Amino acid sequence: MRPNGVHLHYGLQPGHQHGGELEHPLFGLLAAVQASGSIQRAATSLGASYRHVWGALKRWESELGRPLVTWTQGHPAQLTPHAKQLLARERLLRARHAPQIAALRAELERLFEQAAGDESLTLVLPATAEPALALLRDTAATRHGLHLALQAAASLDALRALVEGRVAAAAFALPEHSADTPFAAAHAALAAGRQVPAVVLRRTLGLMAPASALPGGIAALTEVGLRFAGRPADSSADAVWRQLCRQAGISPPQPEVVEPTHEAAAVAVAGGLADVGFGSEAAAAAAGLAFRPLAHDRLLVVLAADAAPEPALQALQAALADPGWHQALSALPGIEPLEAATA
C-alpha cells in the first residue's frame, strides 16, 4: 500500500504547546489506549465516546492494513506490537526534532503578534536544547517583552560562535573538566575574560533506563548485547561520558543510536530502541525512566563582554535574574543554580 503524504497544519487556539508537541489523531488514540488499558477510559481521557474511539481505531486498522489493538471482554485493551513500535518511533521522531519544532512554533507566534501590532524586542540566542532554556524563553516573553528566539545549536557550536565574536550571547553546556575534550580550546578562550557568564546551572547526568534494567554502574555496560543510546561528539554529555569511561578503564560502548538531545536519548530508551542511555536527570524523569547519577556538567548563558548594551540584551539579563524563572527551574530535577563566577 502506498502511504498518503503527510501534511502539517497549524492553527491559532487558546493555550500553548511546548517542545516537540504535535497532534495527530492516530497517535493520540494509541497513547490514550496504552496509558489507560481500556477503550472506555481512553475515550473519557480524549473527551470522546466509546463508539467514536472504537470506530476510529477500526478505520485506522483498515487504512494501515494491520491490527492496532487487541481486546477481549474482561481483559485490558492492549496495543499490538506493531502499534507499540509505531507509537515509540513517532515519539522519538518528535523528540529528535523538538528544538526545531519549538523554534518554528515560537517564530510563527511572533509573526502573528507582529501582525497584531506587537512591537516587543527580539533576540536570537544560539542555544543547546534544554528545558531550562524553554522556561527562560517563556519568562522573557511574558514578563520582559522579549521574544527570545532559541536557535538550535550543538553546545560546541554555540560556544565557538560566542568566543569567535559571531554572536553577542549564547547558551551551551560545558563539561566541568574540559581538558582533553573537544571543548578545551573554546573553554580556554571563554576563561580568558572576553565573555561574561550571566547564569550558570549545574546539571546532573547519569544512566537512564527502565527501573527493572537500570545498570549498577558503567562497568555493567560491557555486558554483551546491551544497547546504548549515545550523544553527538559536539555535546557536553558525550565529553563527560567519555571521561567517565576512561576513569572506569573501559572503552565507550558502540552506540545503538546517537540522539541529538538528552530528551531524544531518553525517549529512545523508553521506546525500547536502546537499553540504556546517558543523559540528564530531567530528561530521564520526563520519559518515565529510572536514573543513576554519575556526574555533572554546567549549563551557561554567556554574554560577550564588549556587546553593546542594546535593549534586547538588557531584557535578557532581566529575564535571567527574574525570580519567576528561578522558581520554575526548581521544578526540573537535577538542575542547581551556581554563582556565575564558578564558570
C-alpha positions as CSV (number, residue, x, y, z in Angstrom):
1,M,0.0,0.0,0.0
2,R,1.4,3.4,-1.0
3,P,1.1,5.7,2.1
4,N,-0.7,9.1,1.9
5,G,1.5,12.2,2.0
6,V,2.0,13.8,5.4
7,H,0.6,17.3,5.5
8,L,1.5,19.5,8.5
9,H,-1.0,22.2,9.6
10,Y,-1.1,24.8,12.3
11,G,-3.7,27.0,13.8
12,L,-4.4,29.6,16.4
13,Q,-6.1,28.3,19.6
14,P,-6.2,29.2,23.3
15,G,-3.3,27.9,25.4
16,H,0.2,26.8,24.3
17,Q,2.0,23.8,23.1
18,H,5.6,23.2,24.1
19,G,8.7,21.5,22.8
20,G,8.1,18.9,20.2
21,E,4.4,18.6,20.7
22,L,2.4,17.9,17.5
23,E,-1.0,16.4,17.3
24,H,-2.2,13.5,15.2
25,P,-5.4,11.6,15.8
26,L,-3.8,8.1,15.3
27,F,-1.0,8.6,17.9
28,G,-3.4,10.4,20.3
29,L,-5.6,7.3,20.2
30,L,-2.7,4.9,20.6
31,A,-1.2,6.8,23.5
32,A,-4.6,7.0,25.3
33,V,-5.2,3.3,25.0
34,Q,-1.6,2.5,26.1
35,A,-1.9,4.8,29.1
36,S,-5.4,3.6,30.2
37,G,-5.5,-0.1,29.2
38,S,-9.2,0.5,28.3
39,I,-11.1,1.7,25.3
40,Q,-13.7,3.4,27.6
41,R,-11.1,5.1,29.7
42,A,-9.2,6.2,26.6
43,A,-12.4,7.7,25.3
44,T,-13.0,9.5,28.5
45,S,-9.5,11.0,28.6
46,L,-10.0,12.2,25.0
47,G,-13.4,13.7,25.7
48,A,-15.0,11.3,23.2
49,S,-17.5,8.5,23.2
50,Y,-16.6,4.8,23.3
51,R,-18.2,4.3,19.9
52,H,-16.2,7.1,18.4
53,V,-12.8,5.8,19.7
54,W,-13.6,2.2,18.7
55,G,-14.7,3.3,15.2
56,A,-11.6,5.5,14.8
57,L,-9.3,2.6,15.7
58,K,-11.0,0.3,13.3
59,R,-10.7,2.9,10.5
60,W,-7.0,3.3,11.1
61,E,-6.6,-0.5,11.1
62,S,-8.3,-0.6,7.7
63,E,-6.2,2.3,6.4
64,L,-2.9,0.7,7.6
65,G,-3.8,-2.9,6.9
66,R,-2.6,-4.0,10.3
67,P,-4.3,-4.7,13.7
68,L,-3.5,-2.0,16.3
69,V,-5.4,-3.1,19.4
70,T,-6.2,-6.4,21.0
71,W,-9.2,-6.6,23.3
72,T,-11.5,-9.3,24.7
73,Q,-14.3,-9.0,27.2
74,G,-13.0,-8.9,30.7
75,H,-9.4,-8.2,29.7
76,P,-7.4,-4.9,29.3
77,A,-7.1,-3.4,25.9
78,Q,-3.5,-3.6,24.6
79,L,-1.6,-2.2,21.7
80,T,-0.3,-4.8,19.3
81,P,3.5,-5.0,18.9
82,H,3.2,-3.1,15.6
83,A,1.2,-0.3,17.2
84,K,3.6,-0.1,20.1
85,Q,6.5,0.3,17.7
86,L,4.6,2.9,15.7
87,L,3.9,5.0,18.8
88,A,7.5,4.7,20.1
89,R,9.0,5.7,16.8
90,E,6.7,8.7,16.4
91,R,7.6,9.9,19.9
92,L,11.3,9.5,19.1
93,L,10.9,11.5,15.8
94,R,9.2,14.3,17.7
95,A,11.9,14.3,20.4
96,R,14.7,14.4,17.9
97,H,13.2,17.4,16.2
98,A,11.7,19.1,19.3
99,P,14.1,22.1,19.2
100,Q,13.3,22.9,15.6
101,I,9.6,22.4,16.1
102,A,9.6,24.6,19.2
103,A,11.6,27.3,17.3
104,L,9.2,27.2,14.4
105,R,6.2,27.5,16.7
106,A,7.8,30.4,18.5
107,E,8.6,32.2,15.3
108,L,5.0,31.7,14.0
109,E,3.6,33.0,17.2
110,R,5.9,36.0,16.9
111,L,4.7,36.6,13.3
112,F,1.1,36.7,14.4
113,E,1.9,39.0,17.4
114,Q,3.7,41.4,15.0
115,A,0.6,41.3,12.6
116,A,-1.5,42.4,15.6
117,G,0.9,45.4,16.2
118,D,3.1,43.9,18.9
119,E,6.5,45.7,18.8
120,S,8.3,43.7,21.6
121,L,12.1,43.1,21.4
122,T,13.6,40.2,19.6
123,L,16.9,38.4,20.3
124,V,18.3,35.4,18.5
125,L,20.2,33.1,21.0
126,P,22.2,30.1,19.8
127,A,21.3,27.5,22.4
128,T,21.6,23.9,23.2
129,A,18.3,22.0,23.6
130,E,17.4,22.3,27.3
131,P,14.1,22.6,29.2
132,A,15.5,25.3,31.4
133,L,16.0,27.5,28.4
134,A,12.5,26.9,27.2
135,L,11.3,28.2,30.6
136,L,13.6,31.2,30.2
137,R,12.0,31.9,26.8
138,D,8.6,31.9,28.4
139,T,9.7,34.2,31.2
140,A,11.3,36.6,28.7
141,A,8.1,36.8,26.7
142,T,5.6,37.1,29.5
143,R,7.5,39.3,31.9
144,H,10.1,41.3,29.9
145,G,8.7,41.9,26.5
146,L,11.4,39.9,24.8
147,H,10.9,37.4,22.1
148,L,13.9,35.1,22.7
149,A,14.4,33.1,19.5
150,L,16.3,30.0,20.6
151,Q,18.3,28.9,17.6
152,A,19.0,25.2,18.0
153,A,22.8,24.6,18.1
154,A,25.1,22.0,19.5
155,S,26.9,23.2,22.6
156,L,30.3,23.3,21.0
157,D,28.9,25.3,18.0
158,A,27.2,27.8,20.3
159,L,30.3,28.2,22.4
160,R,32.5,28.7,19.3
161,A,30.1,31.3,17.9
162,L,30.4,33.3,21.1
163,V,34.2,33.2,21.5
164,E,34.7,34.0,17.8
165,G,32.6,37.1,18.2
166,R,29.8,36.0,15.8
167,V,27.0,36.4,18.4
168,A,26.5,38.7,21.4
169,A,25.1,35.9,23.6
170,A,24.8,32.1,23.6
171,A,23.7,29.2,25.8
172,F,25.6,26.0,26.0
173,A,26.5,23.1,28.2
174,L,30.1,22.6,29.2
175,P,31.9,19.7,31.0
176,E,33.1,20.6,34.5
177,H,36.6,19.5,33.4
178,S,37.1,20.3,29.7
179,A,40.7,19.3,29.3
180,D,41.3,16.6,26.7
181,T,37.8,17.2,25.3
182,P,36.7,19.0,22.0
183,F,35.7,21.9,24.3
184,A,39.2,22.6,25.6
185,A,40.2,25.4,23.2
186,A,36.9,27.2,23.2
187,H,36.7,26.9,27.0
188,A,40.2,28.5,27.3
189,A,39.0,31.4,25.2
190,L,35.9,31.8,27.4
191,A,38.1,31.7,30.5
192,A,40.3,34.5,29.1
193,G,37.8,37.0,30.1
194,R,36.3,38.2,26.8
195,Q,32.8,36.9,27.8
196,V,30.7,37.3,30.9
197,P,28.8,34.3,32.3
198,A,25.3,35.6,33.2
199,V,23.9,32.4,34.6
200,V,25.4,29.0,35.4
201,L,23.3,26.0,36.2
202,R,24.8,22.7,37.3
203,R,23.1,19.7,35.6
204,T,23.1,16.2,37.0
205,L,24.0,13.5,34.4
206,G,23.8,9.7,34.7
207,L,22.5,6.4,33.3
208,M,18.8,6.3,32.1
209,A,17.0,3.0,31.8
210,P,13.7,1.3,32.9
211,A,13.8,0.7,36.6
212,S,14.0,-3.1,36.1
213,A,17.0,-2.8,33.9
214,L,19.0,0.1,35.4
215,P,22.7,-0.8,35.4
216,G,24.6,-0.7,38.6
217,G,27.3,1.4,37.1
218,I,29.4,2.0,34.0
219,A,31.1,-1.4,34.2
220,A,27.8,-3.1,33.6
221,L,27.7,-1.6,30.1
222,T,30.3,-4.1,29.0
223,E,27.7,-6.8,29.1
224,V,27.1,-8.5,25.8
225,G,24.1,-7.2,23.9
226,L,23.4,-4.1,26.0
227,R,22.3,-1.4,23.5
228,F,23.4,2.1,24.3
229,A,21.9,5.4,23.3
230,G,24.7,7.9,22.7
231,R,25.1,11.6,22.1
232,P,26.9,13.5,19.4
233,A,30.7,14.2,19.7
234,D,30.0,18.0,19.9
235,S,27.9,17.6,23.0
236,S,28.9,18.2,26.6
237,A,27.2,14.9,27.6
238,D,29.4,12.9,25.2
239,A,32.6,14.5,26.6
240,V,31.6,13.8,30.2
241,W,30.6,10.2,29.2
242,R,34.0,9.6,27.6
243,Q,35.7,11.0,30.7
244,L,33.7,8.6,32.9
245,C,34.6,5.6,30.7
246,R,38.3,6.5,30.8
247,Q,38.1,6.7,34.6
248,A,36.4,3.3,34.8
249,G,39.1,1.8,32.5
250,I,36.6,0.8,29.7
251,S,36.1,1.8,26.1
252,P,32.9,3.7,25.5
253,P,30.4,1.2,24.1
254,Q,29.4,1.5,20.4
255,P,26.1,3.3,20.5
256,E,23.0,1.6,19.0
257,V,21.6,5.1,18.2
258,V,23.1,8.6,18.5
259,E,20.5,11.1,19.6
260,P,20.7,14.9,19.3
261,T,19.3,15.8,22.7
262,H,19.0,14.4,26.2
263,E,15.3,14.1,25.7
264,A,15.6,12.1,22.5
265,A,18.1,9.7,24.1
266,A,15.6,9.1,27.0
267,V,12.7,8.6,24.6
268,A,14.8,6.1,22.6
269,V,15.4,4.1,25.7
270,A,11.8,4.4,26.9
271,G,10.6,3.2,23.5
272,G,12.9,0.1,23.5
273,L,15.2,1.2,20.8
274,A,18.1,1.1,23.3
275,D,18.6,-0.5,26.7
276,V,20.3,2.4,28.5
277,G,21.4,5.9,27.8
278,F,23.5,8.6,29.3
279,G,21.8,12.0,29.9
280,S,20.2,14.5,32.2
281,E,18.1,13.6,35.2
282,A,15.3,15.9,33.9
283,A,15.2,14.0,30.6
284,A,15.0,10.7,32.4
285,A,12.2,11.9,34.6
286,A,10.2,13.3,31.6
287,A,10.4,9.9,29.9
288,G,9.5,7.9,33.0
289,L,12.9,6.2,33.3
290,A,14.9,5.4,36.4
291,F,18.1,7.4,36.8
292,R,21.5,6.7,38.4
293,P,23.6,9.9,38.9
294,L,27.2,9.7,37.9
295,A,28.5,13.2,37.1
296,H,27.6,16.9,36.4
297,D,28.1,19.4,33.7
298,R,27.2,23.1,33.5
299,L,24.6,25.0,31.5
300,L,25.8,28.5,30.9
301,V,24.1,31.6,29.4
302,V,27.0,33.9,28.4
303,L,27.2,37.4,27.1
304,A,30.1,38.9,25.2
305,A,31.8,41.4,27.4
306,D,32.1,44.0,24.6
307,A,28.5,43.6,23.4
308,A,26.6,46.9,23.0
309,P,24.1,47.5,25.8
310,E,21.1,47.1,23.4
311,P,17.6,46.8,24.9
312,A,17.2,43.2,23.9
313,L,20.3,42.1,25.8
314,Q,19.2,44.2,28.8
315,A,15.8,42.4,28.7
316,L,17.6,39.0,28.5
317,Q,19.7,39.9,31.6
318,A,16.4,40.9,33.4
319,A,14.9,37.6,32.5
320,L,17.9,35.7,33.7
321,A,17.7,37.4,37.0
322,D,13.9,37.0,37.3
323,P,12.8,35.1,40.5
324,G,10.0,33.6,38.4
325,W,12.4,31.8,36.1
326,H,14.5,30.6,39.1
327,Q,11.3,29.3,40.8
328,A,10.3,27.5,37.6
329,L,13.8,25.9,37.5
330,S,13.2,24.3,40.9
331,A,10.6,22.0,39.3
332,L,13.2,20.5,37.0
333,P,15.1,17.5,38.5
334,G,18.8,17.7,38.6
335,I,19.2,21.5,38.0
336,E,21.0,23.6,40.5
337,P,21.9,27.3,40.1
338,L,25.5,28.3,40.7
339,E,27.3,31.6,41.0
340,A,28.3,32.8,37.6
341,A,31.9,33.3,38.9
342,T,32.3,29.5,39.1
343,A,32.3,29.2,35.3
